[in-house]
Amino acid sequence: MNPGGTATTAPQVSAWAPLRVAVYRSLWLALLAANIGTWMQTVGAQWLLVHQPNAATLVALVQTASLTPVLLLALPAGALADTFDRRHLLIAVQLFLVVVAVALTLLTLTGRMPPALLLTLTFAFGVGQALTLPAWAAVIPELVPREQLRAASALGSISVNVARAVGPAVAGLLIARLGVAPVFGLNALAFLVFAFALFRWRPSAARAVEVPERFTAALRAGGRYVRHSPIVRRLLRRALVFLVPGSALWALLPLVARNRLGLASSGYGLLLAALGVGAILGGLLLPVTRNRLSANQFLLVAGVLYGLALLVAGTVRSVPVVLVALVPAGLAWVTVLANVNAEMQLFLPGWVRARGLAIYQVVFAGGQAVGAFVWGLVADAAGLTLAFVAAAALMAVGAVTSQIWPLPELRGVDRDPATYWPRLELEHEPDPRVGPVLVTVAYDVPPERQPEFMQAMDLVRGSRQRTGAMRWGLFREGECRNRFVEVYLVPSWDEHLRQHGGRLTGADREAEDRARSIAERQPAVRHLLPAAAGPELTDERAEEG
């Protein structure tokens, strides 16, 4: 990406290239079935509520109920996916979703489905999605070559949006002829198909994790990495700026279909199908547009297209015009979010990938859940038209900010694992749970290069904090005018060993090499352990201290 304007050229990868990988292809097809079932369930749940009092708020709450669990549980789910066997986790979750879908089917069939219970079971679906998304996203870079990650991310979006095109259309027809219960039943079957595909999958090799991290330590490490990564934070902000106004279309489209356009369930399915067609086109065109436009030009064009679609949906009563406007809206939606998701997958190192992508899912779900609820309240209070106009204005402002606060440049950033720290040579080997550990690194820097050194150490600070340091500081030694001492505190000896054994990347090495090249001699490293080091001193107590 080139924040300045012109797009950089790169070897173009076919949008379909990842499907040539047999394992990825079979799992992608199974996930497509599950996505179709999910969209059928969403349409069925929303259509059960359109005749209720306060329908705008209740219909919007379907999306809120399904996405709030992702907001609450994504980071714990990411920690689980980084710590345990992802295949087993995914299978167990899909079987849980089958049980929930069967319960929905039976209760709807017997007429025992009040709005509160429907939203509760929708929330349960959200719990399953929260546990699925980080594990699946973290698996993808292990299935396809690195240069195909953007194409794989686009194919993931195509899967969702083929489902968005097919699922609502099928659901609309089934609801019109047979009612909502069969829709929920087919959803149960779809999740069973995905569980079966996962059961048949046999990974070629176990994931390379020496000793699993403890759950609470893994949670803290994931949050610490994102907190100290400016690039990840900027990607998350850019997604949020698009999602909040963009969620108005998804949340309020059932009301546009019924109240403004006079459509039945099949007509609502047709509107969603138009969005899905646009999204499929967006996934197919993503490799082309990425080579024609810079990332930030791309965001500007997509924001303008989506904002215009919001205006049309809220102010025009012609079904054909709205259908035409929804196609570029779907295209803009998938290209923006697939691009941000792919950049996250490319940037995050393997040891924290699921946790980082889980935080992305928190932003994704949170932006939509909060946005859907707010736009539902606005529509109830001020009307559909005003809600859509306000969302379009906010989308336009967000598109302009892509030129003021551009996406970061990631091409050429070395994200491959790099184990380059020297072997530890201690007089005694502490228990892994001992902590905190204080590490000091002394540098001798000539006076004329000290400003340059301090700038270089700012990048080193970020590396230390992302990979494990709770605190970091750079000090000057009072007894020696040319000596600088870097000091950082790690929660436990286990965390520090993980810094030595796989958390660092090529970019971290470049930052350290630059700082060390300025020093006059090899820095002196010291590890300071608690004087009463023992098994009873854990990293949890260290954090409390």
C-alpha positions as CSV (number, residue, x, y, z in Angstrom):
1,M,0.0,0.0,0.0
2,N,1.1,3.5,-0.7
3,P,-0.5,6.2,1.6
4,G,0.7,8.9,-0.7
5,G,-1.6,8.1,-3.6
6,T,-0.3,5.8,-6.4
7,A,-0.7,2.1,-6.0
8,T,2.3,-0.1,-5.8
9,T,2.5,-3.0,-8.2
10,A,2.9,-6.6,-7.1
11,P,2.5,-10.0,-8.8
12,Q,-1.2,-10.5,-9.2
13,V,-2.6,-13.6,-7.5
14,S,-5.8,-15.1,-8.9
15,A,-8.9,-14.6,-6.8
16,W,-9.4,-18.4,-7.0
17,A,-5.8,-19.5,-6.3
18,P,-6.4,-20.7,-2.7
19,L,-9.1,-23.1,-3.9
20,R,-6.4,-25.1,-5.7
21,V,-5.3,-26.1,-2.2
22,A,-7.4,-29.2,-1.5
23,V,-7.7,-28.9,2.3
24,Y,-8.6,-25.2,2.0
25,R,-11.1,-26.0,-0.7
26,S,-13.0,-28.7,1.2
27,L,-13.2,-26.6,4.4
28,W,-14.2,-23.5,2.4
29,L,-17.1,-25.3,0.8
30,A,-18.2,-26.7,4.2
31,L,-18.1,-23.2,5.7
32,L,-20.1,-21.9,2.8
33,A,-22.9,-24.3,3.8
34,A,-22.7,-23.1,7.4
35,N,-22.8,-19.4,6.2
36,I,-25.9,-20.1,4.1
37,G,-27.6,-21.6,7.1
38,T,-26.6,-18.7,9.3
39,W,-28.2,-16.2,6.9
40,M,-31.3,-18.3,6.6
41,Q,-31.5,-18.2,10.4
42,T,-31.1,-14.5,10.5
43,V,-33.8,-13.8,8.0
44,G,-36.2,-16.2,9.8
45,A,-35.5,-14.6,13.2
46,Q,-36.0,-11.1,11.8
47,W,-39.2,-12.0,9.9
48,L,-40.7,-13.5,13.1
49,L,-40.4,-10.0,14.7
50,V,-41.5,-7.6,11.9
51,H,-45.2,-7.8,13.1
52,Q,-44.4,-7.1,16.8
53,P,-44.8,-3.8,18.5
54,N,-41.6,-1.7,18.4
55,A,-40.5,-3.8,15.4
56,A,-37.7,-1.5,14.4
57,T,-35.9,-2.0,17.7
58,L,-36.6,-5.7,17.9
59,V,-35.5,-6.4,14.3
60,A,-32.3,-4.5,14.9
61,L,-31.8,-6.4,18.2
62,V,-31.5,-9.6,16.2
63,Q,-28.2,-8.4,14.8
64,T,-27.2,-7.0,18.2
65,A,-28.0,-10.3,20.0
66,S,-25.9,-12.3,17.4
67,L,-22.9,-10.0,17.5
68,T,-22.7,-9.0,21.2
69,P,-21.2,-12.4,22.2
70,V,-18.4,-11.8,19.7
71,L,-17.8,-8.5,21.5
72,L,-17.7,-10.2,24.9
73,L,-16.0,-13.5,24.1
74,A,-13.8,-13.0,21.0
75,L,-10.6,-12.4,23.0
76,P,-11.0,-15.4,25.3
77,A,-11.9,-17.4,22.2
78,G,-8.7,-16.2,20.5
79,A,-6.6,-17.2,23.6
80,L,-8.2,-20.7,23.4
81,A,-7.4,-20.9,19.7
82,D,-3.8,-19.9,20.2
83,T,-3.4,-22.3,23.1
84,F,-5.4,-25.5,22.3
85,D,-6.1,-27.7,19.2
86,R,-8.1,-25.5,16.8
87,R,-9.7,-28.4,15.0
88,H,-11.2,-30.0,18.2
89,L,-12.4,-26.6,19.3
90,L,-14.1,-25.9,16.0
91,I,-15.8,-29.3,15.9
92,A,-17.2,-28.9,19.5
93,V,-18.5,-25.5,18.7
94,Q,-20.3,-26.6,15.5
95,L,-22.0,-29.4,17.5
96,F,-23.2,-26.9,20.0
97,L,-24.7,-24.8,17.2
98,V,-26.5,-27.8,15.9
99,V,-28.2,-28.3,19.3
100,V,-29.2,-24.6,19.4
101,A,-30.6,-24.7,15.8
102,V,-32.6,-27.9,16.7
103,A,-34.1,-26.1,19.7
104,L,-35.1,-23.1,17.6
105,T,-36.8,-25.4,15.1
106,L,-38.8,-27.4,17.6
107,L,-39.9,-24.3,19.6
108,T,-40.9,-22.4,16.5
109,L,-42.8,-25.4,15.1
110,T,-44.8,-25.8,18.4
111,G,-45.6,-22.0,18.6
112,R,-43.5,-21.4,21.7
113,M,-41.2,-18.7,20.5
114,P,-41.8,-15.3,22.1
115,P,-39.4,-12.5,21.1
116,A,-37.3,-12.7,24.3
117,L,-36.6,-16.4,23.8
118,L,-35.9,-15.9,20.1
119,L,-33.3,-13.2,21.0
120,T,-31.8,-15.5,23.7
121,L,-31.3,-18.3,21.3
122,T,-29.9,-15.8,18.8
123,F,-27.4,-14.8,21.5
124,A,-26.5,-18.5,21.8
125,F,-25.7,-18.6,18.1
126,G,-23.5,-15.5,18.6
127,V,-21.6,-17.4,21.3
128,G,-20.9,-20.1,18.8
129,Q,-19.8,-17.6,16.2
130,A,-17.5,-15.9,18.8
131,L,-15.7,-19.2,19.4
132,T,-15.5,-20.1,15.7
133,L,-14.2,-16.9,14.1
134,P,-10.7,-16.5,15.7
135,A,-9.9,-20.2,15.4
136,W,-10.9,-20.3,11.7
137,A,-9.2,-17.0,10.9
138,A,-6.0,-18.3,12.5
139,V,-6.1,-21.6,10.6
140,I,-6.2,-19.9,7.1
141,P,-2.5,-18.7,7.1
142,E,-1.6,-22.4,7.8
143,L,-3.5,-23.7,4.8
144,V,-2.5,-21.3,2.0
145,P,0.8,-19.7,1.0
146,R,1.5,-16.2,2.4
147,E,1.1,-14.5,-1.1
148,Q,-2.4,-16.0,-1.3
149,L,-3.7,-14.6,2.0
150,R,-5.4,-11.6,0.5
151,A,-7.1,-13.9,-2.0
152,A,-8.1,-16.3,0.8
153,S,-9.5,-13.4,2.8
154,A,-11.5,-12.3,-0.3
155,L,-12.8,-15.9,-0.7
156,G,-13.9,-15.9,2.9
157,S,-15.9,-12.8,2.2
158,I,-17.2,-14.3,-1.1
159,S,-18.4,-17.3,1.0
160,V,-20.2,-15.0,3.4
161,N,-21.8,-13.1,0.5
162,V,-22.7,-16.0,-1.7
163,A,-24.5,-17.2,1.5
164,R,-26.0,-13.7,1.8
165,A,-27.3,-14.0,-1.7
166,V,-28.5,-17.6,-1.6
167,G,-29.5,-17.9,2.1
168,P,-32.1,-15.1,2.3
169,A,-33.6,-16.0,-1.1
170,V,-34.1,-19.6,0.0
171,A,-35.3,-18.5,3.4
172,G,-37.8,-16.1,1.8
173,L,-39.2,-18.8,-0.4
174,L,-39.4,-21.3,2.5
175,I,-41.1,-18.8,4.8
176,A,-43.7,-17.9,2.2
177,R,-44.6,-21.5,1.6
178,L,-43.8,-23.5,4.8
179,G,-43.1,-21.0,7.6
180,V,-40.0,-20.2,9.6
181,A,-39.4,-23.5,11.3
182,P,-38.0,-25.3,8.2
183,V,-35.5,-22.5,7.8
184,F,-34.1,-23.1,11.3
185,G,-34.1,-26.9,10.6
186,L,-31.9,-26.4,7.5
187,N,-29.5,-24.2,9.6
188,A,-29.0,-27.2,12.0
189,L,-28.2,-29.4,9.0
190,A,-25.7,-26.8,7.6
191,F,-23.7,-26.7,10.9
192,L,-23.7,-30.5,10.9
193,V,-22.1,-30.5,7.5
194,F,-19.3,-28.1,8.7
195,A,-18.7,-30.3,11.8
196,F,-18.4,-33.4,9.6
197,A,-15.9,-31.7,7.2
198,L,-13.8,-30.6,10.2
199,F,-14.0,-34.2,11.6
200,R,-12.7,-35.6,8.3
201,W,-9.8,-33.0,8.1
202,R,-6.5,-34.4,9.4
203,P,-3.9,-31.7,9.8
204,S,-0.6,-32.9,8.3
205,A,1.4,-31.9,11.4
206,A,0.7,-30.6,14.9
207,R,1.0,-26.9,15.5
208,A,4.4,-25.9,16.7
209,V,3.7,-24.9,20.3
210,E,6.3,-25.9,22.9
211,V,4.2,-25.6,26.0
212,P,0.7,-24.0,25.9
213,E,0.4,-20.6,27.6
214,R,-1.7,-20.4,30.6
215,F,-5.1,-18.9,29.8
216,T,-5.0,-15.7,31.8
217,A,-1.4,-15.0,30.7
218,A,-2.4,-15.6,27.1
219,L,-5.3,-13.1,27.5
220,R,-2.9,-10.5,28.9
221,A,-0.3,-11.1,26.2
222,G,-2.9,-10.7,23.4
223,G,-4.2,-7.4,24.8
224,R,-0.7,-6.1,25.4
225,Y,0.4,-6.9,21.8
226,V,-2.5,-4.9,20.3
227,R,-2.2,-2.1,22.8
228,H,1.4,-1.5,21.8
229,S,1.0,-2.0,18.1
230,P,0.2,1.3,16.4
231,I,-0.3,-0.5,13.0
232,V,-2.9,-2.9,14.4
233,R,-4.7,0.0,16.3
234,R,-4.9,2.0,13.1
235,L,-6.3,-0.9,11.1
236,L,-8.9,-1.4,13.8
237,R,-9.9,2.3,13.8
238,R,-10.3,2.3,10.0
239,A,-12.6,-0.8,10.2
240,L,-14.7,0.9,13.0
241,V,-15.1,4.1,11.0
242,F,-16.6,2.1,8.2
243,L,-18.7,-0.3,10.3
244,V,-20.7,2.0,12.5
245,P,-22.5,3.9,9.7
246,G,-22.4,0.8,7.4
247,S,-24.4,-1.2,10.0
248,A,-27.5,0.9,9.4
249,L,-28.2,-0.8,6.1
250,W,-28.0,-4.3,7.4
251,A,-30.0,-3.5,10.6
252,L,-32.8,-1.5,8.9
253,L,-33.2,-3.2,5.5
254,P,-36.1,-5.5,6.7
255,L,-38.1,-2.3,7.5
256,V,-37.2,-0.7,4.2
257,A,-38.5,-3.9,2.5
258,R,-41.7,-4.0,4.4
259,N,-42.6,-0.4,5.2
260,R,-41.1,1.6,2.4
261,L,-41.2,-0.8,-0.5
262,G,-44.1,-3.0,0.5
263,L,-42.3,-6.3,-0.1
264,A,-42.9,-9.6,1.5
265,S,-40.3,-12.0,2.9
266,S,-39.3,-13.1,-0.6
267,G,-38.8,-9.5,-1.6
268,Y,-36.6,-8.9,1.4
269,G,-34.5,-11.9,0.4
270,L,-34.2,-10.3,-3.1
271,L,-32.7,-7.1,-1.5
272,L,-30.2,-9.1,0.4
273,A,-29.4,-11.1,-2.7
274,A,-28.5,-7.8,-4.5
275,L,-26.1,-7.0,-1.6
276,G,-24.7,-10.5,-1.9
277,V,-24.1,-10.2,-5.7
278,G,-22.3,-6.9,-5.1
279,A,-20.2,-8.5,-2.4
280,I,-19.3,-11.4,-4.7
281,L,-18.2,-9.0,-7.4
282,G,-16.2,-7.1,-4.8
283,G,-14.3,-10.3,-3.8
284,L,-13.5,-11.1,-7.4
285,L,-12.4,-7.6,-8.2
286,L,-10.3,-7.1,-5.0
287,P,-7.0,-8.3,-6.6
288,V,-7.5,-6.0,-9.6
289,T,-8.5,-2.9,-7.6
290,R,-5.7,-3.4,-5.2
291,N,-3.2,-3.0,-8.1
292,R,-5.1,-0.1,-9.7
293,L,-5.7,2.1,-6.6
294,S,-3.8,2.9,-3.4
295,A,-5.4,1.5,-0.2
296,N,-6.5,5.0,0.8
297,Q,-8.0,5.9,-2.6
298,F,-9.7,2.5,-2.4
299,L,-11.3,3.5,1.0
300,L,-12.4,6.8,-0.3
301,V,-14.2,5.3,-3.3
302,A,-15.8,2.5,-1.3
303,G,-17.0,5.0,1.3
304,V,-18.6,7.2,-1.3
305,L,-20.3,4.3,-3.0
306,Y,-21.7,2.9,0.3
307,G,-22.9,6.4,1.4
308,L,-24.8,6.9,-1.9
309,A,-26.4,3.5,-1.4
310,L,-27.5,4.5,2.1
311,L,-29.2,7.6,0.7
312,V,-31.0,5.7,-2.0
313,A,-32.2,3.0,0.5
314,G,-33.6,5.7,2.8
315,T,-35.2,8.1,0.3
316,V,-36.2,6.2,-2.8
317,R,-39.4,4.0,-3.0
318,S,-38.6,2.3,-6.3
319,V,-37.7,-1.3,-5.9
320,P,-35.5,-1.5,-9.1
321,V,-33.6,1.6,-8.1
322,V,-32.9,0.3,-4.6
323,L,-31.8,-3.1,-6.0
324,V,-29.3,-1.4,-8.3
325,A,-28.0,0.8,-5.5
326,L,-27.5,-2.2,-3.2
327,V,-25.1,-4.0,-5.6
328,P,-22.2,-1.4,-5.3
329,A,-23.0,-1.2,-1.5
330,G,-22.2,-4.9,-1.2
331,L,-19.1,-4.5,-3.4
332,A,-17.9,-1.7,-1.1
333,W,-18.7,-3.6,2.1
334,V,-16.7,-6.7,1.2
335,T,-13.7,-5.0,-0.4
336,V,-13.1,-2.7,2.6
337,L,-13.5,-5.3,5.2
338,A,-11.7,-8.1,3.3
339,N,-8.8,-5.8,2.8
340,V,-8.5,-4.8,6.4
341,N,-8.9,-8.4,7.5
342,A,-6.1,-9.5,5.1
343,E,-3.8,-6.8,6.3
344,M,-4.4,-8.0,9.9
345,Q,-3.6,-11.6,8.9
346,L,-0.4,-10.5,7.1
347,F,0.8,-8.3,9.9
348,L,0.1,-10.4,13.0
349,P,2.9,-12.9,13.9
350,G,1.8,-16.5,14.3
351,W,2.1,-16.7,18.1
352,V,-0.6,-14.1,18.6
353,R,-2.5,-14.3,15.4
354,A,-5.8,-15.7,16.7
355,R,-5.8,-13.2,19.6
356,G,-5.2,-10.3,17.3
357,L,-7.9,-11.4,14.9
358,A,-10.2,-11.9,17.8
359,I,-9.8,-8.3,18.8
360,Y,-10.5,-7.4,15.1
361,Q,-13.7,-9.5,15.5
362,V,-14.5,-7.5,18.7
363,V,-14.3,-4.3,16.7
364,F,-16.2,-5.9,13.8
365,A,-19.0,-7.2,16.0
366,G,-19.0,-4.2,18.4
367,G,-19.3,-1.7,15.6
368,Q,-22.2,-3.5,14.0
369,A,-23.9,-4.4,17.3
370,V,-23.8,-0.9,18.7
371,G,-24.5,0.7,15.4
372,A,-27.5,-1.5,14.7
373,F,-29.0,-0.7,18.1
374,V,-28.4,3.1,17.7
375,W,-29.8,3.2,14.2
376,G,-32.8,1.2,15.4
377,L,-33.5,3.8,18.1
378,V,-33.0,6.6,15.6
379,A,-35.4,5.0,13.2
380,D,-38.0,4.5,15.9
381,A,-37.7,8.1,17.2
382,A,-37.1,10.1,13.9
383,G,-38.1,7.7,11.1
384,L,-36.3,5.5,8.6
385,T,-35.4,8.3,6.2
386,L,-33.6,10.5,8.8
387,A,-31.7,7.4,10.1
388,F,-30.4,6.6,6.6
389,V,-29.5,10.2,5.8
390,A,-27.5,10.5,9.1
391,A,-25.7,7.2,8.4
392,A,-24.8,8.4,4.9
393,A,-23.4,11.6,6.2
394,L,-21.3,9.8,8.8
395,M,-20.0,7.4,6.1
396,A,-19.0,10.3,3.9
397,V,-17.0,11.9,6.8
398,G,-15.3,8.6,7.5
399,A,-14.4,8.2,3.8
400,V,-12.7,11.6,3.9
401,T,-10.7,10.8,7.0
402,S,-9.0,8.0,5.0
403,Q,-7.0,10.8,3.3
404,I,-6.2,12.5,6.6
405,W,-5.3,9.4,8.7
406,P,-4.2,6.9,6.0
407,L,-3.7,3.2,6.4
408,P,-0.1,2.2,7.2
409,E,2.4,1.0,4.6
410,L,2.9,-2.8,5.2
411,R,4.8,-3.9,2.1
412,G,8.3,-4.8,2.9
413,V,7.7,-5.2,6.7
414,D,9.3,-8.5,7.7
415,R,6.7,-10.5,9.8
416,D,8.5,-13.9,9.6
417,P,9.5,-15.4,12.9
418,A,13.1,-14.7,13.9
419,T,14.8,-16.5,16.8
420,Y,18.1,-14.4,17.1
421,W,18.6,-13.7,20.8
422,P,21.6,-15.6,22.2
423,R,21.2,-18.7,24.3
424,L,20.6,-18.0,27.9
425,E,23.5,-18.9,30.3
426,L,22.4,-18.6,33.9
427,E,23.9,-19.9,37.1
428,H,20.6,-21.5,38.0
429,E,17.4,-22.2,36.0
430,P,14.4,-20.5,37.6
431,D,10.9,-22.0,37.7
432,P,8.9,-20.7,34.7
433,R,6.3,-19.3,37.0
434,V,8.8,-17.0,38.8
435,G,8.3,-13.3,38.2
436,P,8.5,-10.5,37.6
437,V,11.8,-10.6,35.7
438,L,13.8,-7.4,35.3
439,V,16.0,-7.3,32.2
440,T,18.7,-4.7,31.7
441,V,20.7,-4.0,28.5
442,A,23.7,-1.6,28.8
443,Y,24.8,0.3,25.6
444,D,27.9,2.5,25.2
445,V,27.0,5.2,22.7
446,P,29.3,8.0,21.4
447,P,28.1,11.5,22.1
448,E,27.6,12.5,18.5
449,R,25.2,9.5,17.8
450,Q,23.2,9.7,21.0
451,P,20.1,11.5,19.5
452,E,20.1,8.9,16.7
453,F,20.3,6.1,19.2
454,M,17.4,7.4,21.3
455,Q,15.2,7.5,18.1
456,A,16.2,3.9,17.3
457,M,15.4,2.8,20.8
458,D,11.8,4.0,20.4
459,L,11.3,1.1,17.9
460,V,12.9,-1.3,20.3
461,R,10.5,-0.2,23.0
462,G,7.6,-1.1,20.9
463,S,9.1,-4.5,20.2
464,R,9.7,-5.3,23.9
465,Q,6.2,-4.2,24.9
466,R,4.4,-6.2,22.1
467,T,6.3,-9.4,23.0
468,G,6.0,-9.4,26.7
469,A,7.3,-6.3,28.6
470,M,4.8,-4.8,31.2
471,R,7.1,-1.7,31.6
472,W,10.0,-0.3,29.7
473,G,12.4,2.6,30.3
474,L,15.7,4.0,28.9
475,F,18.1,5.6,31.4
476,R,21.5,7.3,31.4
477,E,24.1,6.0,33.8
478,G,25.2,8.8,36.2
479,E,28.8,7.4,36.5
480,C,29.4,7.1,32.8
481,R,28.3,9.8,30.4
482,N,28.2,7.6,27.3
483,R,26.3,4.7,28.9
484,F,22.6,4.1,28.4
485,V,20.7,1.3,30.2
486,E,17.5,-0.2,28.8
487,V,15.3,-1.6,31.5
488,Y,12.1,-3.7,31.0
489,L,9.9,-5.8,33.3
490,V,8.4,-9.1,32.1
491,P,5.6,-10.7,34.1
492,S,7.3,-14.1,34.4
493,W,10.3,-16.1,33.4
494,D,8.0,-18.2,31.1
495,E,7.1,-15.0,29.2
496,H,10.7,-14.0,28.8
497,L,11.6,-17.5,27.5
498,R,8.8,-17.1,24.9
499,Q,10.5,-13.8,23.8
500,H,13.6,-15.8,23.2
501,G,11.8,-18.7,21.5
502,G,9.4,-17.4,18.9
503,R,7.6,-14.2,19.6
504,L,10.1,-12.0,17.7
505,T,9.9,-11.2,14.0
506,G,12.3,-10.0,11.3
507,A,11.0,-6.4,11.9
508,D,11.9,-6.7,15.6
509,R,15.4,-7.9,14.6
510,E,15.8,-4.9,12.2
511,A,14.9,-2.5,15.0
512,E,17.4,-4.1,17.4
513,D,20.2,-4.3,14.8
514,R,19.8,-0.6,14.1
515,A,20.1,0.4,17.7
516,R,23.0,-2.0,18.4
517,S,24.9,-0.8,15.3
518,I,25.0,2.7,16.8
519,A,26.6,1.4,20.1
520,E,30.4,1.1,20.3
521,R,30.4,-2.5,21.5
522,Q,28.1,-5.4,22.1
523,P,25.5,-4.5,24.8
524,A,25.7,-6.2,28.2
525,V,22.5,-8.1,29.1
526,R,21.5,-8.9,32.7
527,H,18.5,-10.9,34.0
528,L,17.3,-9.9,37.5
529,L,15.1,-12.5,39.3
530,P,13.1,-12.1,42.6
531,A,15.4,-12.8,45.5
532,A,12.9,-15.2,46.9
533,A,12.3,-16.9,43.5
534,G,10.2,-20.0,43.9
535,P,7.2,-21.9,42.4
536,E,4.8,-20.0,44.6
537,L,5.6,-16.6,42.9
538,T,3.5,-16.7,39.8
539,D,3.1,-14.2,37.0
540,E,-0.5,-13.5,38.2
541,R,1.0,-12.3,41.5
542,A,3.6,-10.4,39.6
543,E,0.9,-8.5,37.6
544,E,-0.9,-7.7,40.9
545,G,2.3,-6.3,42.2
